[in-house]
Each structure stands twice: as C-alpha cells, then as structure tokens.
Amino acid sequence: MTVPVAVAALLAGAGTAVAVDTGAPGVGDPYFPLAGDGGYHVEHYDLTLRYDPASHHLDGTAVLTARATQRLTRFDLDLKGLKVAGVTVDRTRAAFRRDGQELVVTPRHALRKGQEFRVKVTYSGTPKQVTDPDGSPDGWITTDDGAFVAGEPQGAMTWFPGNNHPKDKSSYDITITVPKDRTAVSNGTLLSRRTAHGRTTFHWREREPMATYLATATVGKFKVEHYTTADGIRVYNAVDPREAAAAAPVLKKLPSVLAWESKLFGPYPYRDAGSIVDKAPDVGFALETQTRPLYDSAPDLSTLVHENAHQWFGDSVSLTTWKDIWLNEGFATYAEWLYGEQHGGDSAQKTFDSLYARPTSDDLWSFPPGNPGSGANIFGTPVYARGAMALHELREAVGDPVFFRILRAWAAEHRGGHGTTAQFTKLAERESGKDLHPLFQTWLYQQGKPNKA
C-alpha cells in the first residue's frame, strides 16, 4: 500500500477466552482484535454480486467452502453493515445473529474438527466504507461512477462475509453484475463477460491463495486493454478515461517492471497482472490488490514499482500479524530505492543518507517499524522508510550477492503462505552465516533514531 506519508512467530495470545467448541471473535491480533476467527480455514470464496451505482445498492451471495480446525458449535464471520437475509451450513438453515462486525452463525449440527463445510450467506444493502485507526477510508468506497474497493486492513467486511485476517488465505471466484456501461474488475483471470437485459456480468477467478484484504470488486467506466507479456503473464488494465493520458506512459512500463522485479526477487508469483486506475480523489492511496494493483489516480513510476513489488512481499508472502507490516511496506519501499538505483536515479545509499540526516524529532523516528504499537501506526512513515533502511543496513552487512539471495529465498520458501520477522531474521542469518540479531534489534525495535554502526 502507498499512502501520502510514505517516503518515495505467530501471536501468542488467542484473543478473548471462549468455550472450546466455539470460534473466537478474532484470531488474536492485538491491533484488530475482532478480525478473523481461528476456528476454521476458508479454502474458497464464491462471491456473486450485483451492484447498482445509481442507488449504491449491493445484492450479494457468498458461498464459503471451509474446514473446521476445531470442533465448532458456532463460528463468526466478519461482516460490517448490510442486511443478512439467510445463512445455511451444508444446505441446512443455520441460526445467526449480528454482534457489531461479527455475523455469529450456529449450525444445526456441530462441526467436527477437520470437517469440510459450506456456508452460504445471502445479504444486501448499501455498503458503507469504514474509517481506519489512522483516519483513512477503507472498504467499499463510492465514486462518481461506481466504487473503489480496497480492503487493507479491515475493509473486506464492508462487502462480503469472511475470515478477515491475512492469516487465512483462500482462492476466489468473484462474479459481479453491473450496468452495461460499467466495468467490474477483480483479481486473477477474467473467465467470462456477458451482457443481457442492459447489464453485464464479469466472472473473475483467483486460483492462488489470497488474503481477504487483497480482494477487489472495483466498478466504474473504464478503458480496458489486455495483452500477454513476453514472459507469458496475462495483463489486464482498466483505466478511468479521465486518467488515461497521465497513466499511459507509466502503465506501458509494467512488463519491464515485472521482468526487473522477477530478476531480483524470483519468478512472478501469479499468471495474471495489471492495473486498475480509478478517479477517486478522496481516497489518497494505492493498494496492492492481488494480481492487479488499484490506484486512486494515474500512478507515478515509483508507485507502480512499489505496488507490484508487493505481489511478492505482502501478497504471495503474507503477514501472520499486522505488527509485522514492515515486511510488506519496508520491502516494497526498498524496491523503489533499488529501481531508482538501477535506472539512473539516486543510489540506495544516497536515499538512506538523506533520510538518516533527519533530526531526532522527525516523524521517521517516532516509533520502531518492527513494533508500530497500534493499528493507527501501521501505515506510518517509520514502517515504510525505516523499514527500507533496515533492509539497506542488512545489504551493507552481508553484501549484494547474499542480500539478493536472501530476498529470493524469502519469496520462494514462503510463496503462497506467510512469514514473520523472526523467520526472516533466521533466514538472513542462515544465508549469511552471521549473527544479525543486533542489526535487526537496532533498526526494527530500538526507540528513537538509531546510532549508525
């Protein structure tokens, strides 16, 4: 994710104590304590949506194929607002109630540990965006011609019920019906597009595991282009015509950016790529929606590099806890530095030095990136810039050949899964043969401005 302030081991707690046969109201993440449910894993989401931009009305049916990780007499789904008409579990009507953002489901029969089950939720209403702890909008954000749908960190629950934490990743089918003069863009591959009775239905499929916050169903009047790169990656770009002239020179570089990132970080993790460029002046950020980053306006080249670097660091290798957000944003920011260094811009060292020259009172040193302290800080400057500085210090300590081997190993060994700071530290020490604990302790966890070694 890019935000205006950004510079160009599993959690031990289990959350609220609950009976052994009920899902928890959250997975135990202290920054977002109600997010997710540790009692089951969603294997696949099948979302069928119908949206009317004029009335802002959404009709939805969500079918979740899940597996119980413990015996369950009830479980929670995250869903904010929207009216639920009915819930079934394995085609049998289930009892449900609303409790804030929780949709509490009680199936007729208890679910055994390891049992696969299907939950169907029928719902409707006017999706309302949520406001994140840092004050930014999140979720289903209305635009003048549709909706800008960005879910980090908690907005997915504004438009579909789910296990809304990056610890739980799933495959997706997302089918969206909109007026025929609108385009609905989501993740992965466009399987079909059909028009009837004045409306067009788009069916998208993302086969690779994806966190809920990386799903999108953005709707608008878009100019669409699609092609296949020399490396066989299928590109689908959707651009608001009002942003097309400004976006074209940057989007033209997408194949070369992906090729460059693949050389540094290892093979691109997906079959599909692209961009969604909307005109959403009230949003103020871009997001690394999986396979197809979402921009609130025409991006500059650094932002394109940043959001696509996330396809490796953040999307393919996902967070286990939001506390480790630097593993996403520090890595994507350092990718910007590397791209500039290798394409006629400032060296990464010069960028580092200019940041380090900032006084101790600067916001850059306001909290350590490895421990932001709250959800309000996860998109703060230290996470991005000081997180990138930590990687540069690692590069200086181990040398370029080892450093880039570490990045490729991280992307390869955790592909499609999750990672933690502790795991990254262990991998870096394994690949370098060095004790790197003092370096990471200084740059990730020390309060205030670190002293240079």
C-alpha positions as CSV (number, residue, x, y, z in Angstrom):
1,M,0.0,0.0,0.0
2,T,1.2,3.5,-0.6
3,V,0.0,6.4,1.5
4,P,0.7,10.1,1.4
5,V,3.1,9.9,4.4
6,A,5.2,7.2,2.9
7,V,8.6,8.0,1.6
8,A,9.1,7.8,-2.4
9,A,6.3,-16.1,15.4
10,L,2.5,-16.4,15.4
11,L,0.8,-14.3,18.1
12,A,1.0,-16.0,21.4
13,G,-2.4,-14.7,22.5
14,A,-5.6,-16.5,21.5
15,G,-7.9,-13.5,21.9
16,T,-10.9,-13.5,24.1
17,A,-11.4,-16.6,26.1
18,V,-14.2,-18.7,24.7
19,A,-15.6,-22.2,25.1
20,V,-13.6,-24.9,23.4
21,D,-16.3,-25.6,20.8
22,T,-17.0,-22.1,19.6
23,G,-14.9,-20.0,17.3
24,A,-13.3,-16.9,18.8
25,P,-14.5,-13.4,17.8
26,G,-11.0,-12.8,16.5
27,V,-7.8,-14.6,15.6
28,G,-5.9,-12.8,18.5
29,D,-4.3,-9.9,16.6
30,P,-3.9,-7.1,19.2
31,Y,-4.2,-4.4,16.5
32,F,-7.5,-5.7,15.2
33,P,-8.9,-7.9,17.9
34,L,-12.2,-8.8,16.2
35,A,-10.7,-9.6,12.9
36,G,-11.0,-13.2,11.7
37,D,-11.9,-16.5,13.5
38,G,-9.3,-19.1,14.4
39,G,-11.8,-22.0,14.4
40,Y,-11.9,-22.6,10.7
41,H,-10.0,-22.1,7.5
42,V,-11.7,-20.8,4.3
43,E,-10.5,-22.8,1.4
44,H,-12.6,-20.9,-1.3
45,Y,-14.9,-18.0,-1.6
46,D,-17.6,-17.9,-4.3
47,L,-19.0,-14.4,-4.3
48,T,-21.9,-13.4,-6.6
49,L,-22.6,-9.7,-6.5
50,R,-25.0,-7.3,-8.2
51,Y,-24.3,-3.6,-7.9
52,D,-26.2,-0.5,-9.0
53,P,-24.0,2.6,-9.0
54,A,-27.0,4.9,-9.2
55,S,-28.7,3.7,-6.0
56,H,-25.4,2.3,-4.4
57,H,-27.3,-0.9,-3.7
58,L,-25.5,-4.2,-3.5
59,D,-27.0,-7.7,-3.6
60,G,-24.7,-10.5,-2.6
61,T,-24.5,-14.2,-2.2
62,A,-21.3,-15.6,-0.6
63,V,-20.6,-19.3,-0.5
64,L,-17.6,-20.2,1.6
65,T,-16.0,-23.6,1.5
66,A,-14.2,-24.1,4.8
67,R,-12.6,-26.6,7.1
68,A,-13.0,-26.6,10.8
69,T,-9.8,-26.5,12.7
70,Q,-11.6,-27.5,15.9
71,R,-15.0,-28.7,17.0
72,L,-17.4,-25.9,16.4
73,T,-21.0,-25.4,17.7
74,R,-20.8,-21.9,16.3
75,F,-18.4,-19.6,14.5
76,D,-18.1,-16.0,13.4
77,L,-17.8,-14.3,10.0
78,D,-16.7,-10.6,9.7
79,L,-19.5,-8.5,8.0
80,K,-20.0,-4.8,8.7
81,G,-23.4,-3.4,7.9
82,L,-25.5,-4.9,5.1
83,K,-28.7,-6.9,5.9
84,V,-28.4,-10.7,6.1
85,A,-31.4,-12.5,4.7
86,G,-30.4,-16.0,5.5
87,V,-27.5,-18.4,6.3
88,T,-27.1,-22.1,5.5
89,V,-24.5,-24.5,6.5
90,D,-24.2,-27.5,4.2
91,R,-27.6,-26.5,2.7
92,T,-29.3,-26.6,6.1
93,R,-30.7,-23.4,7.5
94,A,-28.5,-22.1,10.3
95,A,-29.3,-19.7,13.1
96,F,-27.4,-16.4,13.0
97,R,-27.2,-13.1,14.9
98,R,-25.4,-9.8,14.5
99,D,-22.9,-8.6,17.0
100,G,-21.1,-5.4,15.7
101,Q,-18.9,-6.6,12.9
102,E,-19.5,-10.2,13.7
103,L,-22.0,-12.4,12.0
104,V,-22.4,-15.2,14.5
105,V,-23.5,-18.5,12.9
106,T,-24.9,-21.5,14.8
107,P,-25.2,-24.6,12.5
108,R,-27.9,-27.1,13.3
109,H,-25.3,-29.7,13.9
110,A,-21.9,-29.2,15.4
111,L,-18.9,-29.3,13.0
112,R,-16.2,-31.9,13.7
113,K,-12.6,-30.9,13.8
114,G,-11.2,-31.4,10.2
115,Q,-14.7,-31.4,8.7
116,E,-15.2,-29.5,5.4
117,F,-18.4,-27.5,5.3
118,R,-20.1,-24.9,3.1
119,V,-21.6,-21.7,4.4
120,K,-24.0,-19.7,2.2
121,V,-24.8,-16.1,3.2
122,T,-27.4,-14.1,1.3
123,Y,-27.2,-10.3,2.0
124,S,-28.0,-6.9,0.6
125,G,-27.9,-3.2,1.3
126,T,-25.7,-0.1,0.8
127,P,-22.1,-0.8,1.5
128,K,-20.5,1.7,3.8
129,Q,-16.8,2.4,4.0
130,V,-15.1,2.1,7.3
131,T,-12.5,4.5,8.7
132,D,-9.2,3.0,9.8
133,P,-7.5,3.9,13.0
134,D,-5.3,6.4,11.1
135,G,-8.3,8.1,9.7
136,S,-8.1,6.8,6.1
137,P,-11.1,5.3,4.3
138,D,-11.3,1.6,3.8
139,G,-13.5,-0.9,2.1
140,W,-16.3,-0.2,-0.4
141,I,-15.7,3.5,-1.3
142,T,-18.2,5.1,-3.5
143,T,-17.0,7.0,-6.6
144,D,-18.9,9.2,-9.1
145,D,-19.2,6.3,-11.5
146,G,-19.1,3.2,-9.3
147,A,-16.9,2.0,-6.4
148,F,-13.2,1.9,-5.4
149,V,-12.9,-1.3,-3.4
150,A,-9.8,-1.5,-1.3
151,G,-9.7,-3.6,1.9
152,E,-6.5,-3.0,3.8
153,P,-6.5,-3.6,6.7
154,Q,-10.2,-4.3,7.6
155,G,-12.4,-3.1,4.7
156,A,-13.2,-6.5,3.1
157,M,-16.0,-7.0,5.6
158,T,-17.9,-4.0,4.1
159,W,-18.8,-6.0,1.0
160,F,-18.6,-9.8,1.8
161,P,-18.6,-12.0,4.9
162,G,-15.3,-13.7,5.6
163,N,-12.5,-14.7,7.8
164,N,-11.0,-11.2,7.6
165,H,-7.4,-11.6,8.7
166,P,-4.3,-12.3,6.5
167,K,-3.6,-15.4,8.4
168,D,-6.4,-17.1,6.4
169,K,-5.8,-17.2,2.6
170,S,-8.1,-18.7,0.1
171,S,-8.9,-19.0,-3.6
172,Y,-11.8,-16.9,-5.1
173,D,-14.5,-16.8,-7.7
174,I,-16.0,-13.3,-7.9
175,T,-18.9,-12.7,-10.2
176,I,-20.2,-9.1,-10.5
177,T,-23.2,-7.8,-12.4
178,V,-23.3,-4.1,-13.2
179,P,-25.0,-1.8,-15.8
180,K,-23.7,-2.5,-19.3
181,D,-21.9,0.9,-19.5
182,R,-19.8,-0.1,-16.4
183,T,-16.8,-2.5,-16.0
184,A,-16.3,-4.6,-12.9
185,V,-12.7,-5.5,-12.2
186,S,-11.4,-8.1,-9.7
187,N,-8.5,-10.4,-9.1
188,G,-6.9,-13.1,-11.3
189,T,-8.3,-14.2,-14.6
190,L,-11.4,-12.9,-16.3
191,L,-13.2,-16.1,-17.2
192,S,-16.3,-14.6,-18.9
193,R,-18.1,-11.4,-19.7
194,R,-21.7,-11.5,-20.9
195,T,-24.3,-8.8,-21.4
196,A,-28.1,-9.3,-21.2
197,H,-31.0,-7.0,-20.4
198,G,-28.9,-3.9,-20.0
199,R,-26.4,-5.4,-17.6
200,T,-23.0,-7.0,-17.9
201,T,-21.7,-9.9,-15.7
202,F,-18.0,-10.3,-15.2
203,H,-16.7,-13.6,-13.7
204,W,-13.2,-13.4,-12.2
205,R,-11.1,-16.2,-10.7
206,E,-8.1,-16.1,-8.5
207,R,-6.7,-19.6,-8.0
208,E,-3.7,-18.6,-5.8
209,P,-4.2,-18.1,-2.1
210,M,-5.3,-14.6,-1.3
211,A,-6.0,-12.7,1.9
212,T,-9.4,-11.1,2.2
213,Y,-8.0,-7.5,2.2
214,L,-6.4,-8.1,-1.2
215,A,-9.7,-8.9,-2.9
216,T,-11.4,-6.2,-5.0
217,A,-14.6,-5.7,-7.0
218,T,-14.0,-2.2,-8.3
219,V,-16.7,-0.7,-10.6
220,G,-16.5,2.2,-13.0
221,K,-16.4,3.4,-16.5
222,F,-13.0,2.1,-17.6
223,K,-11.0,1.9,-20.7
224,V,-9.7,-1.7,-20.9
225,E,-6.6,-3.2,-22.5
226,H,-5.3,-6.7,-22.2
227,Y,-2.2,-8.5,-23.6
228,T,0.3,-11.1,-22.7
229,T,3.9,-10.2,-21.9
230,A,7.0,-11.9,-23.4
231,D,7.2,-13.9,-20.1
232,G,3.7,-15.2,-20.6
233,I,2.0,-13.0,-17.9
234,R,-1.6,-12.0,-18.8
235,V,-2.1,-8.3,-18.3
236,Y,-5.5,-6.7,-17.8
237,N,-5.5,-2.9,-17.3
238,A,-8.7,-0.9,-16.5
239,V,-8.2,2.9,-16.6
240,D,-10.7,5.6,-16.0
241,P,-10.7,7.6,-19.2
242,R,-10.1,10.8,-17.3
243,E,-6.8,9.4,-16.0
244,A,-5.8,7.6,-19.3
245,A,-3.4,10.2,-20.7
246,A,-1.5,10.5,-17.5
247,A,-1.4,6.8,-16.8
248,A,-0.4,5.5,-20.2
249,P,3.4,6.3,-20.1
250,V,3.7,4.6,-16.7
251,L,1.5,1.5,-17.4
252,K,3.5,1.0,-20.6
253,K,6.4,0.1,-18.3
254,L,4.6,-2.6,-16.4
255,P,6.1,-5.5,-18.4
256,S,9.6,-4.2,-17.9
257,V,9.0,-3.6,-14.2
258,L,7.7,-7.1,-13.7
259,A,10.7,-8.5,-15.5
260,W,13.1,-6.5,-13.4
261,E,11.4,-7.5,-10.2
262,S,11.3,-11.1,-11.3
263,K,15.1,-11.0,-11.8
264,L,15.7,-9.6,-8.3
265,F,13.0,-11.4,-6.3
266,G,12.4,-14.7,-8.2
267,P,9.6,-15.7,-10.6
268,Y,6.4,-13.6,-10.6
269,P,4.0,-15.5,-8.3
270,Y,0.9,-15.3,-10.5
271,R,-0.3,-15.9,-14.0
272,D,-2.1,-12.6,-14.2
273,A,-1.1,-8.9,-13.7
274,G,-2.4,-5.5,-14.5
275,S,-3.6,-2.2,-13.0
276,I,-6.9,-0.6,-12.0
277,V,-6.6,3.2,-12.3
278,D,-9.7,4.9,-11.0
279,K,-10.5,8.5,-10.4
280,A,-11.1,8.6,-6.7
281,P,-9.7,11.9,-5.4
282,D,-11.0,11.4,-1.8
283,V,-9.1,8.1,-1.3
284,G,-5.5,9.2,-1.0
285,F,-3.7,5.8,-1.5
286,A,-3.0,2.9,-3.8
287,L,-3.3,-0.7,-2.8
288,E,-1.6,-3.9,-3.9
289,T,-4.8,-5.8,-4.7
290,Q,-3.6,-9.2,-5.7
291,T,-2.5,-9.6,-9.4
292,R,-3.9,-6.1,-10.2
293,P,-2.9,-3.1,-8.0
294,L,-5.5,-0.4,-7.5
295,Y,-4.7,3.3,-7.9
296,D,-6.8,6.2,-6.9
297,S,-5.4,8.2,-9.8
298,A,-2.7,7.8,-12.5
299,P,0.3,6.4,-10.7
300,D,3.9,7.6,-11.0
301,L,6.6,5.0,-11.8
302,S,7.8,4.6,-8.2
303,T,4.2,3.8,-7.1
304,L,3.9,1.2,-9.9
305,V,7.2,-0.4,-8.8
306,H,6.0,-0.3,-5.1
307,E,2.6,-1.9,-5.6
308,N,3.9,-4.6,-7.9
309,A,6.8,-5.5,-5.5
310,H,4.0,-6.3,-3.1
311,Q,2.9,-9.1,-5.3
312,W,6.0,-10.9,-3.9
313,F,6.2,-9.2,-0.5
314,G,2.7,-8.9,1.1
315,D,0.5,-10.8,-1.4
316,S,2.4,-14.1,-2.0
317,V,4.3,-13.9,1.3
318,S,1.6,-12.6,3.6
319,L,1.6,-11.3,7.2
320,T,0.9,-13.5,10.2
321,T,0.2,-10.5,12.3
322,W,-0.3,-6.8,11.5
323,K,2.6,-6.0,13.8
324,D,5.0,-7.3,11.1
325,I,3.6,-4.9,8.4
326,W,7.2,-3.7,7.7
327,L,7.7,-7.0,5.9
328,N,5.3,-5.6,3.3
329,E,5.9,-1.9,3.2
330,G,9.6,-1.8,4.0
331,F,10.3,-4.3,1.3
332,A,8.1,-2.5,-1.3
333,T,9.7,0.8,-0.4
334,Y,13.2,-0.7,-0.8
335,A,12.2,-2.0,-4.2
336,E,11.6,1.7,-5.2
337,W,15.1,2.5,-4.0
338,L,16.6,-0.4,-5.9
339,Y,14.7,0.5,-9.1
340,G,15.9,4.1,-8.9
341,E,19.5,3.0,-8.3
342,Q,19.5,0.7,-11.3
343,H,17.6,3.1,-13.6
344,G,19.6,6.3,-13.4
345,G,18.3,7.7,-10.1
346,D,19.9,8.1,-6.7
347,S,21.7,5.2,-5.2
348,A,20.0,3.4,-2.3
349,Q,22.9,4.7,-0.1
350,K,22.2,8.3,-1.0
351,T,18.5,7.8,-0.3
352,F,19.4,6.2,3.1
353,D,21.8,9.0,3.9
354,S,19.2,11.7,3.2
355,L,16.7,10.0,5.5
356,Y,19.3,9.4,8.2
357,A,20.1,13.1,8.2
358,R,16.7,13.9,9.5
359,P,16.7,15.2,13.1
360,T,15.8,13.0,16.0
361,S,12.5,14.9,16.3
362,D,11.4,13.9,12.8
363,D,8.4,11.6,12.4
364,L,10.7,9.0,10.8
365,W,11.9,8.1,14.3
366,S,8.6,8.3,16.1
367,F,8.2,4.5,16.6
368,P,10.2,1.4,15.6
369,P,8.9,-0.3,12.4
370,G,9.0,-3.8,13.9
371,N,6.7,-2.7,16.7
372,P,4.4,0.1,15.5
373,G,2.4,-0.2,18.7
374,S,-1.2,0.1,17.3
375,G,-3.3,-0.1,14.2
376,A,-3.1,3.6,13.9
377,N,0.6,3.4,13.1
378,I,0.8,0.6,10.6
379,F,0.9,2.9,7.6
380,G,3.2,5.5,9.2
381,T,6.5,6.7,7.8
382,P,8.7,4.5,10.0
383,V,7.1,1.3,8.7
384,Y,7.9,2.3,5.1
385,A,11.1,4.4,5.3
386,R,12.8,3.0,8.3
387,G,11.7,-0.5,7.3
388,A,13.6,0.1,4.0
389,M,16.5,1.5,5.9
390,A,16.7,-1.8,7.9
391,L,16.9,-3.7,4.6
392,H,19.7,-1.4,3.4
393,E,21.6,-2.0,6.6
394,L,21.2,-5.7,6.0
395,R,22.5,-5.3,2.5
396,E,25.5,-3.4,3.7
397,A,26.2,-6.0,6.4
398,V,26.1,-9.1,4.1
399,G,27.0,-7.7,0.7
400,D,24.9,-7.7,-2.5
401,P,25.2,-11.4,-3.6
402,V,24.0,-12.7,-0.2
403,F,21.4,-9.9,0.2
404,F,19.6,-10.7,-3.0
405,R,19.9,-14.4,-2.3
406,I,18.0,-13.7,1.0
407,L,15.2,-11.8,-0.8
408,R,14.8,-14.6,-3.4
409,A,14.8,-17.3,-0.7
410,W,12.2,-15.4,1.4
411,A,9.9,-15.2,-1.6
412,A,10.5,-18.8,-2.7
413,E,10.3,-20.5,0.7
414,H,7.1,-18.7,1.8
415,R,5.4,-18.5,-1.6
416,G,1.6,-18.6,-1.2
417,G,2.0,-18.6,2.6
418,H,3.0,-16.5,5.5
419,G,6.1,-15.1,7.2
420,T,7.2,-13.4,10.4
421,T,10.0,-11.1,11.3
422,A,11.6,-13.9,13.4
423,Q,11.5,-16.2,10.3
424,F,13.1,-13.5,8.1
425,T,15.8,-12.9,10.7
426,K,16.5,-16.6,10.9
427,L,16.7,-17.0,7.1
428,A,19.0,-14.0,6.8
429,E,21.4,-15.4,9.4
430,R,21.3,-18.8,7.7
431,E,22.1,-17.4,4.3
432,S,24.8,-15.0,5.5
433,G,26.3,-17.1,8.3
434,K,26.3,-14.0,10.5
435,D,24.7,-13.1,13.8
436,L,22.3,-10.4,12.7
437,H,20.3,-10.0,15.9
438,P,22.0,-6.7,16.9
439,L,21.3,-5.2,13.4
440,F,17.6,-6.1,13.4
441,Q,17.2,-5.1,17.1
442,T,18.6,-1.7,16.3
443,W,16.7,-0.9,13.1
444,L,13.4,-2.7,13.8
445,Y,12.9,-2.3,17.5
446,Q,15.0,0.5,19.0
447,Q,13.1,3.5,20.0
448,G,14.2,6.8,18.5
449,K,16.9,7.4,16.0
450,P,19.4,4.6,15.9
451,N,23.2,5.1,16.0
452,K,24.9,4.0,12.9
453,A,27.3,1.2,13.3
